[in-house]
Each structure stands twice: as structure tokens, then as C-alpha cells.
Amino acid sequence: MSDLLIEIGTEELPSSVVEPTLNFLKEKFSEVLGREDIETYGTPRRLVFYVREFVDSVERKEEVVFGPPWKVAFDEEGRPTRALLGFLGRYGARPEEVFKEKKGKGEYVALKVVHEEKSRLERLRDSFEEILLSVPFPKRMRWTSSKKITFSRPVRWLLSLHGERVVELMFGELVSGNRTKGHRFLSKGWVEVRRAEDYFSVMEDCKVIPSIERRRELILKGIEESAKELSAEPEYPEGLVEEVTNLVEYPFIVVGSFEEKFLELPDMVIITVSAHHQRFFCLSREGKLINRFIGVSNNEPKTDLIRRGYEKVLRARLEDALFFYREDLKKRLEDLVPRLSEILIHPKIGTVLDKVERMKGISRRLCEELGCDEDMRRKVERAVYLSKADLLTELVKELDELQGYMGYIYALKQGEDEEVAKAIYEQYKPKGLEDETPETTVGAILSLSDKIDDLISFFSAGEIPKGSSDPFGLRRASFGIFKILEDRDWDVDLRDLFGLYEKVENVEELEKFLAQRLESYLESYRYDIVRAVLKVESPLRPYSVIKKVKELSEVRNTEEFADIYEGYRRVVKILPKEWENSEVNEELLREEQEISLWREVRELEGRDFSLRELSKLRKPIDDLFDHVLIMDRDERIRKNRLSLLNRVKKLFNRYADFSEVVIQEV
């Protein structure tokens, strides 16, 4: 058995598309080749798929086909009739191959027919171009006269081998062969690969490391060793290692330096300039940045030329940043606030200053609900007022990744309360499910105000996320709201905030959106429990949904839950679907069991109760059904008992629609 190799050679791909493209194509190739164990490798110039011991099998499908009735197929002497011979001729079969088979009420001639499908590699050849055209790139390029052929970057070669045999694949006018190219700078011209099994050694000779994981390990090892030599610790901004790994085919570590004067800049500014714009790693010693950095080159640094080039471009960036920083320090944040009216967010939403005003109202309402003291309210109000001022600073205009952080830095420099300053930075947290929520209460309230306003404002403006499109980050905003409310145990009803807006549109769409987001946010819990809660609890009270899902999940496999579920089941089973009345006339409660159940219901209705307390209703419910006839002949008594059961059902529904919970036999 031979290995199968497919390599798609391209111009340099954006680092962000390499791994998603490998994952997408692996799934598609797996469907065609019938193998789930396809190995993937990738660099900026190649996407590689490798299948060990691949057998190019041909699928055979057996089918039973019916011919004429058995009595019509043979004459009195048992010889085939014209009807049978015509049937056999269509399939190239002989009379002795047929057999009798029942079909409906009659007996018919039947024949087993074997269909041979195309081989796996033939199917890959037929679908290859279509698969490549279906990759969901953010942007596609066209480099030939054909408007049809597009990819993230131009495709320059196709290498495809099954053992020593070239597998014919085509993409536009490009035809596969047994040639590839090595490293752009460290290898020259075309290289022939005789067998699929030789590919990795050939690549090694050509200074290419196809394995993403191995390149990542080499980069991390090189950074750690270089940092250790300088008695320093490397800083790893989120995603930078992954980005650099997919920017090089063979990594070389380069250590550079910059002038100490730039250390006047806040650490995050230097890290952002270095990482986001130059893909350099900063170094720190005892928690403070030093004037050294590490770059990862795709070319061997035989001289100081690469290092000097790195230092030159970083120096220019840092000079600009230092100039902007010093200019910004001459202005007070509070003086910039009125100018936020110059920044339009959306024609139907207004300016950033309008947003700040709305956030003031939201934060005040939140402070009231959360019982904040006067000192906390003053801090929140000040944080809201200054929250967006740094958008008008020169440094944030140049590096928008620093919004919030620069507001924090400038606020501290200008003598603002430390918690107020930190809240300005924390207003954008959490940026994802893995990110931390704000540490300060002021920051949490500010962040909620910002995100809640985004949701209500953009939905009212008709900017509702559709499909994968979410230009205003409303999915991320909703997750941030859920995470803060969960971490803080804050039960906020978003509907209470609608009154702060002149007009709130698309409320139903907003509820539907939040319900979907909650299902995604709570995906680690059983789907049936999440949906059971969302059936009765509005997603506009996210924390209430989250809390109830957690409580239900905790008791899901206990005897208490079995009592809750069985009690609920017995009640809803007898209630007519259209029954809505829940008015109970105590004078019509005559039996001891219904009086006892009514007493329990009234006691629970009058207070907050735990989910587990619902299990205590199991006994009075059973007693009622075991000793009392619900469908009494007296219509008034019958309706009164059904109304009592409806009150019981409503008690259960304060938590969930338990009919949605999937119960397995214990």
C-alpha cells in the first residue's frame, strides 16, 4: 500500500487563513476519499494533505431489481418468455441468475445487480476544482483570464502522488504533477518528488518545515532561549505565536534593540506597536519592559542586515507613538468629551456623545437595581462620562487597538480616581469567552452599559446580525453581558431599560437573538435543559436563565428531580391543552387531599423558593390523584380542581417547561 500526497502551492497566504483552509479542505477531502485520518500540514506557500497507506478502492453497490411477474416470465415448458429476455437484456444477465421474490401481493422475477462506482481518486479528480472554489475565504483573488477560478492567493502548482503515480487533478488550467518548490529564498527552482513517501525529506532539504506544530515549537524554543540569554521574560500577545508560525516556512530568531527613551511609553503601547504591526515579541525583566525585542524571520540572518532592518522599522513606529503620547498628555480627557459629537456611529443611532448620554441612563438604573452607595454612583457617573474620550486622542487614532487602555493611562496621569481610570480600560472586557470580566464594580457596570446600549440601539436601527455577518460585534457583546452577569450574580432585566430610549424596535428579534446566544453560551449544559428554561423564562433576563439552567443541571440525576418531573408530568397529563383558568374557589375544595395541595401551593407562591422545594409537591400531588376524582360529575368542582392543577403547573413553570426535559429510564 502506498501513501497519498496532495500539495496546493500558492503565493504567500495570509497567516489567518492557513489553518481554517486546511481544516475545511480536510473535511471535504475526507468525504470524497473515505478517510478521516488525513494529516494536514501548511505554510504560507503550501497546503498539504497526507494519507498513509491509502487504497484507491472502488465502491460496489448491490441492488435488487424486479422484472415481470413470475408467471409471465416463463412459458408452460419453463422457457424464458420475451418479457423475461427483454428484462435480462437490459442488465446483461442470464436466466439462471434470476430468482422469485414477493412484491406486494404477487411474485415477480428478481435479479441482483452490482453497480461499480468510480474509484476514490477518480471522484477526487472530478470534484477537486469545485472543492477549492468552495473554501469560505474572507477575500478571494483572480489571477487568470477566467473569472471562475479564484482562491485566497494565486495557486501556482499542484503536487499529487499516490506512491510513485501522479494523480491527475486540475484547477483551472493548472494540472498536477510530481514537482514542487522549496523555500522562496533558501531553495532554487523546481524540485521533483519521486514518491509520496519522500515528500517530507525533500522539504527538509529545501528548508521547508510543513508541520505547523513543529514550526511553533521551534519558534517558542528560540524565543525562550534568546530571552534566557538576556535574563528576560518574553511577552506573548494573544495570537502572535500562531500568526508568526504561519508567516514563515523555516523560522530564524533575530534579537534586536531600540533606544531606551522609548521606555517612556506605557508598556502596552510598545507591545502593541511591536506585535500588531511588526510581529515582534517584547521582553521584560522584573515586570518591566526592557529595550530589546525578538523577531522571527523567514530568511537566514547571515549578516546584521535583517536585524538592522527590523530595528529601523520599529524605531520609526515608536518615534510616532512617543510623539503622539506626549501631545495627548497636553490635553485633558474631560475637555475632549464635547467633541465626541463629531464622531457619528450610525445615522439612526447618533454620535458617540449620544451614546455616552444613553450609557449614563443605563448605568444609573443599574446602580439603583444593584443598591450601589453614593460614592459608587459618583465613580460610575465619572467613568461613563470619560469612557469614550480617548477615541479623540492621537495615539488611539493611530492605534485603535489601544482604546480604553489609553483612556486608563491618561486618566491616571490626570489624577482621576484609580477605580474610575481602571473602569475606562475594563469597559471593553470581556472581549471573548476566554477573556476575564472587569475586576472592579465600576468597570462591570460601565461594560454592561456599553454592551447593552449596543444591543438595543443597533437592533432598533435594524442592524440585526444575519448568518455569519456581524459587523457591529453584537454576538460578542451579548456573550460579554452574559459573562459579567453570571460572574457577578446580577439579575438584570433588559426590558426595564427600554424606557430610557425614545423608541425600541425589533424587540421580538432581540429576544430571539439572545435566546440563540444563550443556547450557544450554555452549550456545556444539556440542550434539553437549556430549552426547557428558555420556554418559560425570557432571554431578556439572561442571569435568570443561566441560574436556572445551572440549578436544573445540578439536580438532573437526583431522586429530587425524579419527584419534580413525575409530579409535573401527572399534572400536565390531565390538564386540557387549552385550559387557562387558574382561579381557585376555596369553598369548593372539599377533600382533604386537594385542601392539602392548595395549602402547599399558596405557601410557595407567596415567596421565593428553591428548585428542590418543588420536589415536596410530589406527595400531595400523588395523594390527590390517588384519592380524588379530578373529573368530578359536578362541573363547578371539576373546573375548580383543574384550576388548582393549573396553579401547580404555573409553579413548576417558574423554572422550566419540564416537558422539554428528556428523561431516560433509570
Secondary structure, DSSP 8 states (H G I E B T S, - for coil): -EEEEEEEEES---HHHHHHHHHHHHHHHHHHHT-S--EEEEETTEEEEEEEEE---EEEEEEEEEEEEHHHHB-TTS-B-HHHHHHHHHHT--GGG-EEEEETTEEEEEEEEEEEEEEHHHHHHHHHHHHHHT---SS-B--SS-SS--BSS-EEEEEEEETTEE---EETTEE-BSEEE--TTTS-SEEE-SSGGGHHHHHHHTT----HHHHHHHHHHHHHHHHHHTT-EE---TTHHHHHHTT-SS-EEEEEE--GGGGGS-HHHHHHIIIIIH--EEEEETTEEEEEEEEEESS---SSHHHHHHHHHHHHHHHHHHHHHHHHTTS-HHHHGGGGGG-EEETTTEEHHHHHHHHHHHHHHHHHHHT--HHHHHHHHHHHHHTTGGGGSHHHHH-GGGTTHHHHHHHHHTT--HHHHHHHHHTT--SSTTS---SSHHHHHHHHHHHHHHHHHHHHTT---BTTB-TT-HHHHHHHHHHHHHHHT----GGGGGGGSS----HHHHHHHHHHHHHHHTTTS-HHHHHHHHTTS-TTSHHHHHHHHHHHHHHTTSHHHHHHHHHHHHHHHHS-TT-------GGG--SHHHHHHHHHHHHHHTS---GGGGGGGHHHHHHHHHH--SS-SSHHHHHHHHHHHHHHHHHHTTT--GGGS-----
